[in-house]
């Protein structure tokens, strides 16, 4: 008999929304760079905030994700309501990211052990957050949705599309860095970028197995789930 209890799908979304911005914030504060996926938005934030102090990392994130969703709609030649819902997730994520910056401070750590701890914790927490996101039916951020919809629409291997997407994001970040700052900065794209690329997938898999053993991730609200799925599809 299956002893697992459901009711965790919505909780998984909440946990992902809380932990993912925290992981990104800690990675940025380490001064060792951020993951290649968020690197373009991070570079834009660092440059624009020099002129416009109100332009936060969170705002940069949901604006960049909004542009990515527009590009996705053009690529698949169709507007889907889930793209709008994905932007809502991006907007919430961006504001929670800014809240973590308010709590922890925007300055990068200068003490080496703090930087190292922040780097490791940021990577681990982000991986756990993604494992939660993968277990909810509620809309994910634009990054994950872009890979999934491009793969499904053009019948391409998801892993290959993900690799191409990540590499493209890295190239965009490096180009933006060289154009906007005229230098290569390891606090934007550095050790943590490489670390996240190597260990994120294995850590997500490990956390996923732990979560699956802890319980199933069915919806607590079956009627809402059915209506939501009809909108998403």
C-alpha positions in Angstrom: 0.0 0.0 0.0 1.2 3.5 -0.9 1.6 5.3 2.4 2.5 8.6 0.8 0.2 11.5 1.3 -0.5 14.0 -1.5 -1.3 17.7 -1.0 2.3 18.8 -1.8 2.0 20.3 -5.3 1.1 23.8 -4.2 3.5 23.6 -1.3 6.3 22.7 -3.7 5.5 25.9 -5.7 5.7 28.0 -2.5 9.0 26.4 -1.4 10.5 26.9 -4.9 9.4 30.6 -4.9 11.0 31.2 -1.5 14.2 29.2 -2.0 15.2 29.9 -5.6 15.5 33.7 -5.1 17.5 33.0 -1.9 19.9 30.8 -3.7 20.4 33.3 -6.5 20.9 36.1 -3.9 23.6 34.1 -2.0 25.3 33.2 -5.3 25.5 36.8 -6.3 26.7 37.9 -2.8 29.6 35.4 -3.0 31.3 37.5 -5.7 32.2 34.3 -7.6 29.5 34.8 -10.3 26.0 33.6 -10.8 24.6 30.7 -12.9 24.7 31.2 -16.6 20.9 31.3 -16.8 20.5 34.4 -14.7 23.8 35.9 -15.7 22.4 38.2 -18.5 19.8 39.7 -16.1 22.5 40.1 -13.4 24.9 41.9 -15.8 22.1 44.3 -16.9 21.2 44.9 -13.3 24.7 45.8 -12.3 25.2 48.2 -15.2 21.7 49.9 -15.2 21.6 50.3 -11.4 24.7 52.5 -11.6 22.6 55.1 -13.3 19.2 54.1 -12.0 19.5 53.1 -8.3 15.9 51.9 -8.2 16.6 49.3 -10.9 17.0 46.1 -8.8 18.1 42.6 -9.6 14.6 41.4 -9.2 13.2 44.0 -11.7 16.0 43.0 -14.2 15.0 39.3 -13.8 11.3 39.7 -14.5 11.8 42.2 -17.3 14.4 39.9 -19.0 12.0 36.9 -18.5 9.2 38.9 -20.0 11.2 39.5 -23.1 12.2 35.9 -23.2 8.5 34.9 -23.1 7.7 37.3 -26.0 10.5 35.7 -28.0 9.1 32.3 -27.2 5.7 33.3 -28.5 7.2 34.5 -31.7 9.2 31.3 -32.1 6.2 29.0 -31.6 3.9 31.4 -33.5 1.3 31.3 -30.8 0.3 33.1 -27.7 -0.5 30.8 -24.7 -2.1 31.8 -21.5 0.6 29.9 -19.6 3.1 32.5 -20.8 1.2 35.2 -19.0 1.0 33.0 -15.9 4.8 32.3 -16.2 5.4 36.1 -16.2 3.3 36.3 -13.0 5.7 33.7 -11.5 8.7 35.7 -12.7 7.2 38.9 -11.2 6.7 37.2 -7.9 10.2 35.7 -8.0 11.8 39.0 -8.8 10.1 40.8 -5.9 11.0 37.9 -3.5 14.6 38.2 -4.8 14.6 41.9 -3.9 13.2 41.1 -0.5 16.1 38.7 0.1 18.5 41.5 -0.9 16.8 43.8 1.6 17.2 41.1 4.3 20.8 40.0 3.6 22.1 43.2 2.0 23.1 43.9 -1.6 26.8 44.1 -0.9 29.0 41.2 -1.9 30.8 39.4 0.9 34.5 40.3 1.3 35.7 37.7 3.8 36.8 34.6 1.9 35.1 32.0 4.1 31.8 34.0 3.8 32.2 34.1 0.1 32.9 30.4 -0.1 29.9 29.5 2.2 27.6 31.8 0.2 28.7 30.2 -3.1 28.1 26.7 -1.9 24.8 27.4 -0.1 23.6 29.4 -3.1 24.2 26.5 -5.4 22.7 23.9 -3.1 19.6 26.0 -2.3 19.0 26.8 -5.9 19.1 23.1 -6.8 16.7 22.2 -4.1 14.3 25.0 -5.3 14.4 23.7 -8.8 13.6 20.2 -7.5 10.6 21.6 -5.8 9.5 23.5 -9.0 9.8 20.3 -11.0 7.1 18.8 -8.8 4.4 21.4 -9.1 1.9 21.9 -11.9 1.8 25.7 -11.3 3.6 27.8 -13.9 7.4 27.8 -13.8 9.7 30.7 -14.7 10.4 31.6 -18.3 13.7 29.9 -18.4 12.2 26.4 -17.8 9.2 27.1 -20.0 11.3 28.3 -22.9 13.2 25.0 -23.0 10.1 22.9 -22.6 8.0 24.6 -25.2 10.8 24.8 -27.8 11.5 21.1 -27.3 7.8 20.1 -27.5 7.0 22.4 -30.5 9.9 21.4 -32.7 10.2 17.8 -31.4 13.8 18.3 -30.2 15.6 16.5 -27.4 15.0 18.5 -24.2 18.6 17.9 -22.9 20.1 19.3 -26.1 17.8 22.3 -26.1 18.7 23.0 -22.5 22.4 22.8 -23.3 22.0 25.2 -26.2 19.9 27.5 -24.1 22.4 27.6 -21.3 25.3 28.2 -23.6 23.4 31.0 -25.4 22.6 32.6 -22.1 26.3 32.5 -21.2 27.3 34.0 -24.5 24.8 36.8 -24.1 26.1 37.5 -20.5 29.7 37.7 -21.7 28.8 39.9 -24.6 26.8 42.3 -22.4 29.6 42.3 -19.9 32.2 43.2 -22.5 30.0 45.8 -24.1 28.7 47.5 -20.9 31.7 47.2 -18.7 34.5 46.7 -21.3 36.1 44.0 -19.2 35.6 40.4 -18.1 34.4 40.3 -14.5 34.6 37.1 -12.5 32.0 38.4 -10.0 29.5 38.2 -12.8 30.6 35.1 -14.7 33.2 33.1 -12.7 33.8 30.1 -10.5 30.2 29.8 -9.3 29.0 29.8 -12.9 31.1 26.8 -13.7 30.2 25.1 -10.4 26.5 25.5 -11.0 26.8 24.1 -14.5 28.6 21.0 -13.2 26.7 20.2 -10.0 23.2 21.6 -10.5 21.8 18.6 -12.5 23.1 15.9 -10.1 22.0 17.9 -7.0 18.5 18.4 -8.5 18.3 14.6 -9.1 19.4 13.8 -5.5 17.0 16.3 -3.9 14.2 15.0 -6.2 14.7 11.5 -5.0 14.6 12.7 -1.4 11.4 14.7 -2.0 9.7 11.8 -3.8 10.4 9.5 -0.8 9.0 12.1 1.5 5.6 12.2 -0.2 3.8 12.5 -3.5 3.1 15.8 -5.2 -0.6 15.7 -6.1 -2.8 18.8 -5.9 -4.7 19.6 -2.7 -7.4 21.1 -4.9 -8.4 18.6 -7.6 -11.1 20.8 -9.2 -8.7 23.8 -9.4 -6.1 21.5 -10.9 -8.4 20.3 -13.7 -9.4 23.9 -14.6 -5.8 25.1 -14.4 -4.7 22.3 -16.7 -7.3 23.2 -19.3 -5.9 26.7 -19.3 -2.3 25.6 -19.5 -3.0 23.3 -22.4 
